[in-house]
Amino acid sequence: MGNYRNIVVEERGRVFIVIINRPERRNAIDADTAEELYRAWTYFDKNPDLYVGVITGAGGNFSSGADLYDIDRLVGRVTRPEGPLGITRLRLTKPVIAAISGYCVAGGLEIALWADIRVADRTAKFGFLERRFGVPLVDGGTQRLARVVGLGRALDLILTGRLISAEEAYQWGLVNYLVDEGKALDKAVEIAELISSYPQETLRNDRLAVYEGLGKPIGEGLMIEMNYGLKSIKTGELYEGARRFKEGMGRHGDVISARG
């Protein structure tokens, strides 16, 4: 996995956890941290033994976004294919869950939007606070937020720079799961372990079909879905699943693993 100074990485079975670890800066991300995030998440995506990733922050905050004390180096990263903060233009082949507490603002919110699922505890606060400093959204916020919460709410946050609470973010659908203080990481790992228990190739193909179909006409989107579905059928996971169903496993909503 390599050595890291500004993040902590952990493997729990099939789950890969990345903790942004600059609590003295509310986990603001400088150029070195961005590079470490890139290295960690590309390692995760290439490792066949890891199925689901979780990203979180140390010390009670998720991330306050770009470290403005390192603005010159970060500006130099704007055209990087992976994004200024290291990961926000990457499309991984596996799902990622954000576990959020405290400040999840500016580029930190853009990282949370990069994840597939967001779990927040009741201390979480969300907003594009960089609005007041003339810092542009260049880590996906202008594109992803509207797709998650709708155009009107996205423009509200982007233009006003206001903070919203965890409860409001949950009502908007920005947050998928709202939990008690200090429980976000536990819940994220619980969800990651559930996702890890399913047949993985079909799950990943369905996820990619969602992303590749965004913004496409329905006919084109259905063809994308069909093509990914054919790939999944060829893996044999469907036939193995049908066998287990016939044997009585997984009925009535019971969860079963890919290994039965």
N, C-alpha and C positions, 0 to 999 in steps of 0.2 A: 504493500500500500504506500510505502514511502514515509518520509518524516515530515511532520507539519508543525508549525509554530503557532498559527492563528486559528486552527480548527482542530477538533478532536474527532476521530473516527472510531467506530465500534461495529463489530459484526456480531449479531445475535441470531444464530442459525442462518436462515435465509434473508434476514433483514439487515440492511446496512444503514447505520445512523451517522449523520454528520452534524456536529455541534459547532456553530460559529463561536469562537472563544476569545472575544475581545471585550469582556464585560465592562472594563474601564471606559470604553468608547461606545457603550450600548451596542456592541457588536457591529459597529460601523466597518465597512469593507474597504480596505485600501488595496493597492495594486497587488501586493504580495498575497493578501487573503484571497483575492479574486483568482490568482494563479493556483493557489492551493485548492480552492473549490473546483476549479476545472480538472485538476489532476485527480481529485477524489472521485468526482462523479463520472469521469471517463473510465476510471478503474472499475467502479461499480457496474457500469453498463457493459463492460467487456467480460466481467467475471461470471461464468455460467452457474456458479454456486449461490449467487445472490439474486433474489427475486424482486424485492421491494425496497425502496429507499425512504428514509425519514430525514428531514432537515429541520433543525431547531437552533436555538441560541442559548448561551450560558448566562447565568446571573440574573434571570428573571425578565430578560428581553429577547425578542426574536432578532431583530436587526433594525438599526436606524438608517440603513442604506449606505450610500457612498460616503467615505471618509473625506470631508472637504479639506482636511489638512494635507491630503495627498492628491489634490485636484489635478495638478499638472500631469501626473502619471496616469490618472484615471481618464482624463480627456484623451490621452494618447491611445487608450484602449477602445475608444468609441467605435472604431471601424473593425474591431476584431470579430471574426466569425462566431465566437462563443459569447460575445457581449461584454460590455465594460466590467461587469461584476463577475465574469468568469463562466457563467452557466446559462444565462437567460436567453440565449439564442440556440442552445442545444435542444434537439428533440431526441430524448433518450428512448430506447426501445422498451423500457420497463417503467412501471409507475413509481411516483414519488409522492410522499405525504408531508405536508408542513405542519409541525407542532408548534403552536404560537402562544406566547405569553408576553405581557408588557408591550413595549413599542414595536410595532410592525409597520414601519413608515418609510416613505420615499423608496429608495431602491430595495429596502427590506420587504415592502409590500409587493414590489415587482418580482422578487424572488418567490414570495408566497404564491403569487399568481402563476408562476412557472410550474409549481407543483400541481398534481392532478386533484388532490384532496387537501382541504385545510381543516385542521382541528385547532380550536382556540380555547383557552381558559378565560375566566371572567375578568382577568386583569388586562386582556389584550386591547390595544388601541390601534386603529388603522387610519392612514391618511397620507396624502402626498405633500408633506410639509416642505419639500424643496421648492414648492410654488413661490414662497416668500423670498427665496434667494436667487431666483432666475435660473435654477438648475433644470434642464429639460429631462423629460422621461425618455430614456434611451435603452431601458432594459425590459421592454415589452409591455409596460403599463398602459400605453395608449391603445394597444391592440387587444390585450387579454382581458382587461377589466370590463369593457363593454360586452364581451362575449360571455362573461360570467354573470354580471348583474344587470345588463341592459344599458342602452345608450344614455338615458336620462340620469341614472344614478352614477354612471361612470363620469359623465361630464360634470356633475355636481362635485365629486371628489377632486377631479383633475383641475377644475377651474377655481374652486374656493380654497383648496388646500386645508380644509377643515378635518378635524379628528372625528372619527365615529367610534362608538364603544363596541365591545364584543357582541353585546346583545343586538345592536342595530345591524352589525355586519352579518349576524346569523339570520336576522329577519330578511335581509337583502338576498341571502344565498351566497354571499361572499365566503362565509364560514359554513362548512358542512356539518360539523359537530361542535357543540358548545359544552364544556365540562367545567368542573369546579377548579379553583385555583390550584396550580401545581400538578394537575392531572393530564395536561395536554400530551406530553410525551408518552405516558402510559397508554392513553387511548390510541394514539397514532400507531404505536407498536402493536397493540391488539388488532387494529384494522389491517396493518401490514402482514401480520401472521395469518389472518383470515385469507387475505388475497394470495399469500404465498402457498396456501393449501390447495389452490385450484389448479387444473391443467393450464400450464403457463403459455404455451404457444398460441392457443386459441384466445386466451385472455389478452395477450399482447397484440394480436392481430386485430381484435375488436377495438382495443384502445386506439391503435394507429388509424383504423378506419374512421373513427370519430374525428380525429384531428385532420386527416386528409380531406374529409368531406366538408369541413367548415367553410362556409361561403360559396360552396359549389351549388349549381342548380340541382334539384332533387334527383333528376335522372342520372346525372353524373355521379352524385353521391351514392346512389343505389348500385351503380356499377363498381365503385370503389369498395363498397361493402361486399358485393358478390365476389370480387376477386380475392379479397382477404378471406372470405368464407371458404373459398375453394382451397386456399393455402392451408387453412385450418383443417379442413376435411382430410387433406393428404397427410397430415401428421398422424392420423389414426386416433387422436384423442377422442373424437366423436364416438367411434366404435367401442373403445374401451369404456367410455362413459355409459353407453347404452348397455353394455354387458353388466356393469355394476348396478345400473338401475333395475335391470331385469332380476338381479339377485336380491333386490329389496333395499339397496343402500340409497340414502339421500332423498327418500320420499318424505312428504308432509313438511317440507322446508328444512329438514335436517341437513346440517353442513357435513360434508365428507371431504377428505383430502384427495389429492390426485393419486395418492398411493393406496386409496381405499380405506 
